């Protein structure tokens, strides 16, 4: 069995009057992610981890922000297409571990919904999706609520 591991990272600035979408869940918050797409840093980090594990470049290569067809796109569509790219290259997703770094809002009530969305989009068991959240103890751009970041690790075979 050929086991491969990939790591993904994404960051976006936060601004007012933009929807806050994370893991495919719209969360009530005063700020949202500034981005070409919907700015879902969690899904973007997961896409990068999966593509990286397969050595198939990165999210920017497959879904460039210079392509207007991706303007304001639902990142769940990007995740579904990433799964298709992996399948076309004979890869199967094992599990994903991810961490979102933000000061506010608290994500605990939303995490099961994020896990469900990701599992559904990747057609894998929800038990193979880990989503965690942490603050930066008010340090840096995340702590000042200027931005949000996410990390993901994926195992594929």
DRENMAR-707003 format. One record per atom (N, C-alpha, C, CB): residue number from 1; atom name; x, y, z. Coordinates in steps of 0.05 Angstrom, whole numbers, plus 5000, padded with zeros to 4 digits. Atoms other than C-alpha are relative to their C-alpha. Glycine has a CB too. Example, Ala and Ser with C-alpha at 12.3 -4.5 7.8 and 13.67 -1.06 7.14 Angstrom:
BEGIN
  nr atom east north   up
   1    N 5018  4976 5000
   1   CA 5246  4910 5156
   1    C 5018  5024 5000
   1   CB 4980  5001 5025
   2    N 4984  4976 4999
   2   CA 5273  4979 5143
   2    C 4985  5022 5014
   2   CB 5009  5009 4971
This chain:
BEGIN
  nr atom east north   up
   1    N 5017  4976 5000
   1   CA 5000  5000 5000
   1    C 5018  5025 5000
   1   CB 4981  5000 5024
   2    N 4985  4975 5002
   2   CA 5027  5068 4980
   2    C 4986  5022 5017
   2   CB 5002  5009 4970
   3    N 5012  4980 4982
   3   CA 5012  5116 5038
   3    C 5014  5026 4996
   3   CB 5002  4991 5030
   4    N 4989  4973 5005
   4   CA 5022  5190 5025
   4    C 4987  5020 5019
   4   CB 4995  5009 4971
   5    N 5009  4979 4981
   5   CA 5015  5250 5072
   5    C 5004  5027 4987
   5   CB 5014  4998 5027
   6    N 4998  4973 5010
   6   CA 5001  5322 5052
   6    C 4993  5020 5021
   6   CB 4983  5004 4976
   7    N 5005  4978 4981
   7   CA 5000  5388 5090
   7    C 4989  5023 4984
   7   CB 5026  5008 5015
   8    N 5011  4976 5013
   8   CA 4958  5448 5073
   8    C 4997  5023 5020
   8   CB 4972  4994 4989
   9    N 5002  4976 4984
   9   CA 4955  5519 5099
   9    C 4986  5022 4983
   9   CB 5028  5010 5009
  10    N 5013  4977 5013
  10   CA 4911  5579 5082
  10    C 4996  5022 5020
  10   CB 4974  4992 4986
  11    N 5005  4976 4984
  11   CA 4901  5649 5108
  11    C 4985  5020 4984
  11   CB 5027  5012 5011
  12    N 5015  4978 5013
  12   CA 4853  5705 5092
  12    C 4996  5023 5020
  12   CB 4973  4991 4989
  13    N 5007  4977 4984
  13   CA 4842  5775 5117
  13    C 4970  4999 5007
  13   CB 5007  5027 4985
  14    N 5028  4998 4992
  14   CA 4777  5790 5154
  14    C 4991  5029 4995
  14   CB 4996  4992 5030
  15    N 5011  4973 5004
  15   CA 4732  5850 5137
  15    C 4970  4999 5006
  15   CB 5005  5010 4971
  16    N 5029  4999 4994
  16   CA 4662  5873 5155
  16    C 4984  4998 4974
  16   CB 4994  5027 5014
  17    N 5019  5002 5021
  17   CA 4601  5862 5112
  17    C 5006  4978 4979
  17   CB 4997  5026 4986
  18    N 4994  5023 5017
  18   CA 4626  5796 5083
  18    C 4990  4975 5016
  18   CB 5031  4998 4993
  19    N 5008  5024 4986
  19   CA 4595  5728 5099
  19    C 5024  4984 5012
  19   CB 4983  4982 4982
  20    N 4980  5017 4986
  20   CA 4635  5684 5148
  20    C 4993  4971 4994
  20   CB 5002  5006 5031
  21    N 5006  5028 5008
  21   CA 4637  5615 5116
  21    C 5024  4983 5006
  21   CB 4993  4998 4969
  22    N 4978  5017 4992
  22   CA 4679  5560 5146
  22    C 4990  4971 5000
  22   CB 5010  5008 5028
  23    N 5008  5028 5002
  23   CA 4676  5486 5130
  23    C 4973  4997 4987
  23   CB 4999  4987 5028
  24    N 5025  5000 5014
  24   CA 4617  5502 5086
  24    C 4976  5009 5017
  24   CB 4994  4972 4990
  25    N 5021  4991 4982
  25   CA 4578  5530 5145
  25    C 5001  5031 5002
  25   CB 5004  4988 5029
  26    N 5002  4971 4997
  26   CA 4554  5602 5146
  26    C 4995  5006 5030
  26   CB 4978  5013 4982
  27    N 5000  4994 4971
  27   CA 4567  5630 5216
  27    C 4995  5030 5004
  27   CB 5026  4992 5013
  28    N 5007  4972 4994
  28   CA 4537  5694 5244
  28    C 5025  5012 5013
  28   CB 4975  5002 5018
  29    N 4977  4986 4989
  29   CA 4596  5741 5255
  29    C 5001  5028 4986
  29   CB 5026  4984 4995
  30    N 4998  4972 5010
  30   CA 4612  5815 5244
  30    C 5019  5002 4976
  30   CB 5008  5019 5022
  31    N 4981  4999 5021
  31   CA 4668  5798 5195
  31    C 4999  4974 4984
  31   CB 5029  5004 5011
  32    N 4998  5023 5017
  32   CA 4681  5750 5138
  32    C 5027  5001 4986
  32   CB 4977  4998 4981
  33    N 4975  5003 5013
  33   CA 4739  5727 5095
  33    C 5001  5015 4973
  33   CB 5007  4971 4995
  34    N 4995  4986 5025
  34   CA 4766  5772 5040
  34    C 5014  4980 4981
  34   CB 5017  5026 5004
  35    N 4989  5020 5018
  35   CA 4778  5727 4980
  35    C 4987  5001 4972
  35   CB 4996  4972 5011
  36    N 5012  5003 5027
  36   CA 4766  5712 4906
  36    C 4976  4982 5001
  36   CB 5022  4990 4980
  37    N 5022  5019 4997
  37   CA 4723  5653 4925
  37    C 4984  5008 5025
  37   CB 5011  4970 5004
  38    N 5014  4993 4976
  38   CA 4680  5649 4988
  38    C 5019  5002 5024
  38   CB 4979  4979 5006
  39    N 4980  4996 4979
  39   CA 4745  5650 5029
  39    C 5001  4979 5021
  39   CB 4995  5026 5012
  40    N 5002  5022 4980
  40   CA 4733  5584 5066
  40    C 5028  4989 5005
  40   CB 4980  4978 4991
  41    N 4972  5008 4995
  41   CA 4804  5576 5095
  41    C 5002  4971 5007
  41   CB 5012  5017 5021
  42    N 4999  5028 4992
  42   CA 4788  5508 5124
  42    C 5000  4982 4976
  42   CB 4977  4993 5019
  43    N 5002  5017 5024
  43   CA 4767  5477 5059
  43    C 5024  5005 4982
  43   CB 4974  5006 4984
  44    N 4977  4995 5017
  44   CA 4824  5511 5022
  44    C 5024  4986 5010
  44   CB 5006  5031 4999
  45    N 4977  5015 4988
  45   CA 4875  5482 5071
  45    C 4997  4970 4995
  45   CB 5002  5006 5030
  46    N 5005  5029 5004
  46   CA 4843  5413 5063
  46    C 5006  4993 4970
  46   CB 4971  4992 5007
  47    N 4994  5005 5029
  47   CA 4846  5418 4986
  47    C 5030  4999 4996
  47   CB 4987  5022 4983
  48    N 4971  4999 5003
  48   CA 4919  5437 4990
  48    C 5014  4975 5012
  48   CB 5012  5025 5013
  49    N 4989  5024 4987
  49   CA 4934  5379 5038
  49    C 4996  4976 4982
  49   CB 4988  4995 5027
  50    N 5006  5023 5017
  50   CA 4900  5329 4992
  50    C 5016  5001 4974
  50   CB 4970  5000 4993
  51    N 4985  4997 5025
  51   CA 4932  5356 4928
  51    C 5030  4996 5005
  51   CB 4995  5027 4987
  52    N 4972  5003 4994
  52   CA 4999  5359 4961
  52    C 5008  4972 5006
  52   CB 5007  5017 5024
  53    N 4995  5028 4994
  53   CA 4995  5288 4986
  53    C 5004  4984 4974
  53   CB 4977  4987 5017
  54    N 4999  5014 5026
  54   CA 4985  5266 4914
  54    C 5021  5012 4981
  54   CB 4973  5000 4987
  55    N 4980  4986 5016
  55   CA 5040  5313 4889
  55    C 4987  5011 4974
  55   CB 5024  4982 4993
  56    N 5016  4990 5022
  56   CA 4987  5345 4844
  56    C 4997  5031 5001
  56   CB 4973  4987 4999
  57    N 4999  4971 4999
  57   CA 5007  5418 4855
  57    C 4983  5010 5024
  57   CB 4991  5013 4974
  58    N 5015  4988 4978
  58   CA 4962  5463 4897
  58    C 4974  5012 4991
  58   CB 5017  5022 5014
  59    N 5027  4989 5006
  59   CA 4894  5497 4900
  59    C 5002  5023 4980
  59   CB 4987  5009 5026
  60    N 4997  4978 5019
  60   CA 4920  5559 4864
  60    C 5005  4991 4972
  60   CB 5023  5018 5010
  61    N 4995  5010 5026
  61   CA 4943  5517 4806
  61    C 4974  4990 4987
  61   CB 5021  4977 5001
  62    N 5025  5012 5010
  62   CA 4877  5480 4798
  62    C 4977  5020 4998
  62   CB 4992  4977 5017
  63    N 5022  4981 4999
  63   CA 4831  5538 4816
  63    C 5011  5029 5003
  63   CB 4981  4994 5024
  64    N 4986  4974 4998
  64   CA 4869  5603 4800
  64    C 4981  5024 5004
  64   CB 5017  5005 4976
  65    N 5017  4977 4995
  65   CA 4842  5669 4825
  65    C 4999  5019 4975
  65   CB 5010  5016 5024
  66    N 5001  4985 5025
  66   CA 4856  5697 4755
  66    C 4977  4990 4982
  66   CB 5026  4997 4985
  67    N 5022  5012 5015
  67   CA 4798  5653 4730
  67    C 4974  5010 5012
  67   CB 5001  4969 4999
  68    N 5024  4988 4990
  68   CA 4733  5691 4738
  68    C 4978  4979 5006
  68   CB 4989  5021 4981
  69    N 5020  5020 4995
  69   CA 4693  5626 4738
  69    C 5001  4991 5030
  69   CB 5003  4976 4982
  70    N 4997  5007 4971
  70   CA 4719  5617 4810
  70    C 4993  5023 5018
  70   CB 5028  4990 5006
  71    N 5007  4977 4985
  71   CA 4697  5686 4832
  71    C 4975  4994 5018
  71   CB 4994  5025 4982
  72    N 5021  5005 4980
  72   CA 4654  5678 4896
  72    C 4990  4971 5000
  72   CB 4977  5018 4994
  73    N 5009  5028 5000
  73   CA 4651  5603 4885
  73    C 4998  4988 5028
  73   CB 5019  4983 4982
  74    N 5003  5015 4975
  74   CA 4627  5558 4941
  74    C 5024  4981 5001
  74   CB 4972  4985 5001
  75    N 4976  5016 4998
  75   CA 4691  5525 4965
  75    C 4994  4970 5002
  75   CB 5016  5008 5024
  76    N 5007  5028 5000
  76   CA 4654  5460 4975
  76    C 5001  4988 4972
  76   CB 4971  4996 5012
  77    N 4997  5009 5028
  77   CA 4653  5455 4899
  77    C 5029  4995 4993
  77   CB 4988  5020 4980
  78    N 4971  5004 5004
  78   CA 4728  5462 4899
  78    C 5009  4974 5014
  78   CB 5017  5024 5012
  79    N 4993  5025 4986
  79   CA 4733  5406 4951
  79    C 4990  4976 4985
  79   CB 4988  5001 5028
  80    N 5011  5022 5015
  80   CA 4688  5361 4910
  80    C 5016  4995 4975
  80   CB 4970  5006 4992
  81    N 4983  5003 5024
  81   CA 4730  5374 4848
  81    C 5028  4989 5008
  81   CB 5003  5027 4985
  82    N 4974  5011 4991
  82   CA 4794  5360 4888
  82    C 4997  4970 5004
  82   CB 5008  5014 5027
  83    N 5004  5029 4996
  83   CA 4765  5292 4907
  83    C 5000  4986 4972
  83   CB 4973  4994 5014
  84    N 5001  5011 5027
  84   CA 4751  5280 4833
  84    C 5028  4998 4988
  84   CB 4982  5017 4981
  85    N 4973  5000 5010
  85   CA 4823  5298 4815
  85    C 5016  4977 5012
  85   CB 5015  5027 5006
  86    N 4986  5022 4986
  86   CA 4849  5249 4867
  86    C 4990  4973 4989
  86   CB 4995  5001 5030
  87    N 5011  5025 5010
  87   CA 4802  5194 4842
  87    C 5011  4994 4972
  87   CB 4969  5001 5000
  88    N 4990  5004 5027
  88   CA 4825  5205 4770
  88    C 5029  4991 5000
  88   CB 4998  5026 4984
  89    N 4972  5008 4997
  89   CA 4896  5193 4795
  89    C 5003  4976 5018
  89   CB 5016  5023 5011
  90    N 5001  5025 4985
  90   CA 4876  5130 4833
  90    C 5007  5002 5029
  90   CB 5018  4980 4987
  91    N 4995  4996 4971
  91   CA 4881  5159 4903
  91    C 4974  4998 5015
  91   CB 5014  5027 5005
  92    N 5023  5002 4981
  92   CA 4834  5144 4961
  92    C 5007  5016 5025
  92   CB 4993  4970 5007
  93    N 4995  4984 4977
  93   CA 4827  5191 5020
  93    C 4997  4983 5025
  93   CB 4981  5024 5001
  94    N 5001  5014 4975
  94   CA 4843  5161 5088
  94    C 4988  5016 5022
  94   CB 5028  4991 5009
  95    N 5011  4982 4980
  95   CA 4834  5216 5139
  95    C 5012  5028 4997
  95   CB 5006  4989 5028
  96    N 4991  4972 5001
  96   CA 4842  5291 5149
  96    C 4999  5010 5029
  96   CB 4981  5017 4982
  97    N 4999  4986 4975
  97   CA 4863  5329 5211
  97    C 5005  5029 4994
  97   CB 5023  4988 5019
  98    N 4998  4972 5006
  98   CA 4854  5404 5211
  98    C 4997  5017 5025
  98   CB 4979  5009 4980
  99    N 5002  4980 4978
  99   CA 4861  5465 5257
  99    C 4995  5027 4988
  99   CB 5026  5000 5017
 100    N 5007  4972 5008
 100   CA 4829  5533 5248
 100    C 5010  5018 5022
 100   CB 4969  5004 4995
 101    N 4989  4980 4981
 101   CA 4864  5592 5282
 101    C 4984  5026 4997
 101   CB 5030  5004 4996
 102    N 5015  4975 5000
 102   CA 4819  5650 5300
 102    C 4993  5009 5028
 102   CB 4974  4998 4983
 103    N 5006  4990 4974
 103   CA 4802  5694 5358
 103    C 4970  4998 5006
 103   CB 5009  5029 5003
 104    N 5029  5001 4998
 104   CA 4727  5699 5347
 104    C 4989  4994 4973
 104   CB 4988  5027 5012
 105    N 5018  5010 4979
 105   CA 4675  5670 5339
 105    C 5009  4973 5009
 105   CB 4971  4998 4989
 106    N 4995  5026 4990
 106   CA 4678  5607 5380
 106    C 4987  4980 4981
 106   CB 4989  4996 5029
 107    N 5009  5019 5021
 107   CA 4670  5547 5333
 107    C 4988  4974 5010
 107   CB 5023  4993 4982
 108    N 5009  5026 4989
 108   CA 4652  5490 5380
 108    C 4972  4991 4991
 108   CB 5000  5002 5030
 109    N 5027  5010 5009
 109   CA 4577  5488 5362
 109    C 4998  4994 4970
 109   CB 4979  5021 5007
 110    N 5002  5003 5029
 110   CA 4592  5489 5287
 110    C 5017  4977 4989
 110   CB 5009  5026 4987
 111    N 4981  5020 5010
 111   CA 4647  5437 5283
 111    C 4986  4974 4990
 111   CB 5019  4992 5022
 112    N 5013  5024 5011
 112   CA 4600  5376 5275
 112    C 4988  5005 4972
 112   CB 4978  4990 5019
 113    N 5011  4993 5026
 113   CA 4567  5411 5216
 113    C 5022  5002 4979
 113   CB 4983  5026 5001
 114    N 4977  4998 5019
 114   CA 4634  5426 5184
 114    C 5010  4972 4993
 114   CB 5023  5017 5013
 115    N 4991  5028 5005
 115   CA 4656  5353 5193
 115    C 4980  4986 4981
 115   CB 5002  4985 5027
 116    N 5020  5013 5017
 116   CA 4591  5330 5161
 116    C 5002  5010 4971
 116   CB 4971  5006 5010
 117    N 4997  4990 5027
 117   CA 4599  5376 5101
 117    C 5025  4989 4986
 117   CB 5002  5031 5000
 118    N 4975  5010 5012
 118   CA 4671  5355 5089
 118    C 4999  4970 4994
 118   CB 5024  5006 5019
 119    N 5003  5029 5004
 119   CA 4656  5281 5098
 119    C 4982  4995 4975
 119   CB 4988  4986 5025
 120    N 5019  5004 5022
 120   CA 4597  5287 5050
 120    C 5014  5007 4973
 120   CB 4975  5018 5004
 121    N 4987  4991 5025
 121   CA 4638  5325 4997
 121    C 5022  4981 4991
 121   CB 5011  5028 5003
 122    N 4978  5018 5007
 122   CA 4695  5275 5000
 122    C 4991  4971 5000
 122   CB 5022  5003 5020
 123    N 5012  5027 4999
 123   CA 4649  5214 5007
 123    C 5016  4981 5017
 123   CB 4998  4989 4971
 124    N 4986  5016 4980
 124   CA 4686  5189 5069
 124    C 4985  5001 5026
 124   CB 5029  5008 5003
 125    N 5013  5001 4974
 125   CA 4663  5171 5139
 125    C 5008  5024 5017
 125   CB 5008  4974 5015
 126    N 4995  4976 4983
 126   CA 4656  5230 5186
 126    C 5020  4995 5022
 126   CB 4973  5009 5013
 127    N 4980  5007 4980
 127   CA 4700  5193 5236
 127    C 5028  5005 4989
 127   CB 4997  4971 5008
 128    N 4973  4996 5012
 128   CA 4758  5206 5187
 128    C 5005  5030 4996
 128   CB 5002  4986 4974
 129    N 4997  4971 5003
 129   CA 4749  5282 5191
 129    C 5003  5013 5028
 129   CB 4976  5013 4985
 130    N 4996  4986 4975
 130   CA 4779  5321 5249
 130    C 5002  5030 4995
 130   CB 5026  4990 5014
 131    N 4999  4971 5002
 131   CA 4766  5396 5256
 131    C 5003  5010 5028
 131   CB 4974  5012 4986
 132    N 4995  4988 4973
 132   CA 4796  5433 5315
 132    C 5002  5030 4996
 132   CB 5027  4989 5012
 133    N 4998  4971 5001
 133   CA 4797  5507 5332
 133    C 5017  5009 5024
 133   CB 4972  5014 5000
 134    N 4983  4988 4979
 134   CA 4846  5549 5372
 134    C 5002  5030 4996
 134   CB 5028  4987 5000
 135    N 4994  4971 5002
 135   CA 4860  5622 5387
 135    C 5031  5003 4999
 135   CB 4988  5016 5023
 136    N 4972  4995 4997
 136   CA 4928  5654 5385
 136    C 5006  5017 5024
 136   CB 5011  5015 4974
 137    N 4997  4986 4975
 137   CA 4919  5683 5454
 137    C 5004  5030 4995
 137   CB 5024  4989 5016
 138    N 5000  4972 5007
 138   CA 4907  5752 5423
 138    C 5027  5010 4987
 138   CB 4995  5017 5024
 139    N 4974  4992 5013
 139   CA 4976  5751 5388
 139    C 4997  5000 4970
 139   CB 5022  4980 5009
 140    N 4998  4999 5029
 140   CA 4990  5769 5316
 140    C 4974  5009 4986
 140   CB 5007  4974 4990
 141    N 5023  4991 5016
 141   CA 4941  5784 5259
 141    C 4975  4985 5007
 141   CB 5006  4997 4970
 142    N 5024  5015 4992
 142   CA 4895  5728 5282
 142    C 4990  5011 5027
 142   CB 5007  4969 5003
 143    N 5007  4989 4974
 143   CA 4895  5754 5353
 143    C 4987  5027 4999
 143   CB 5023  5000 5018
 144    N 5012  4973 5003
 144   CA 4879  5824 5330
 144    C 4974  4999 4983
 144   CB 5020  5019 4987
 145    N 5024  5004 5016
 145   CA 4821  5795 5289
 145    C 5002  5013 4973
 145   CB 4976  5010 5015
 146    N 4995  4989 5027
 146   CA 4852  5820 5224
 146    C 4998  4977 4979
 146   CB 5026  5014 4998
 147    N 5000  5022 5018
 147   CA 4854  5750 5194
 147    C 4994  4974 5013
 147   CB 5026  4999 4986
 148    N 5006  5027 4991
 148   CA 4841  5676 5200
 148    C 5019  4981 4985
 148   CB 4970  4992 4996
 149    N 4983  5020 5014
 149   CA 4885  5616 5183
 149    C 4990  4972 5007
 149   CB 5030  5004 5008
 150    N 5007  5028 4996
 150   CA 4877  5541 5177
 150    C 5022  4982 4990
 150   CB 4973  4993 4986
 151    N 4980  5020 5007
 151   CA 4923  5481 5174
 151    C 4985  4974 4997
 151   CB 5022  4998 5022
 152    N 5012  5026 5003
 152   CA 4906  5412 5149
 152    C 5022  4980 4992
 152   CB 4978  5001 4978
 153    N 4983  5022 5007
 153   CA 4941  5345 5143
 153    C 4981  4978 4989
 153   CB 5018  4990 5024
 154    N 5016  5021 5012
 154   CA 4914  5290 5098
 154    C 5016  4976 4994
 154   CB 4986  5010 4974
 155    N 4988  5026 5007
 155   CA 4930  5217 5089
 155    C 4984  4988 4977
 155   CB 5000  4981 5024
 156    N 5013  5013 5023
 156   CA 4916  5185 5022
 156    C 5015  4974 4993
 156   CB 4999  5019 4975
 157    N 4987  5025 5009
 157   CA 4930  5116 4992
 157    C 4996  4997 4971
 157   CB 4990  4976 5016
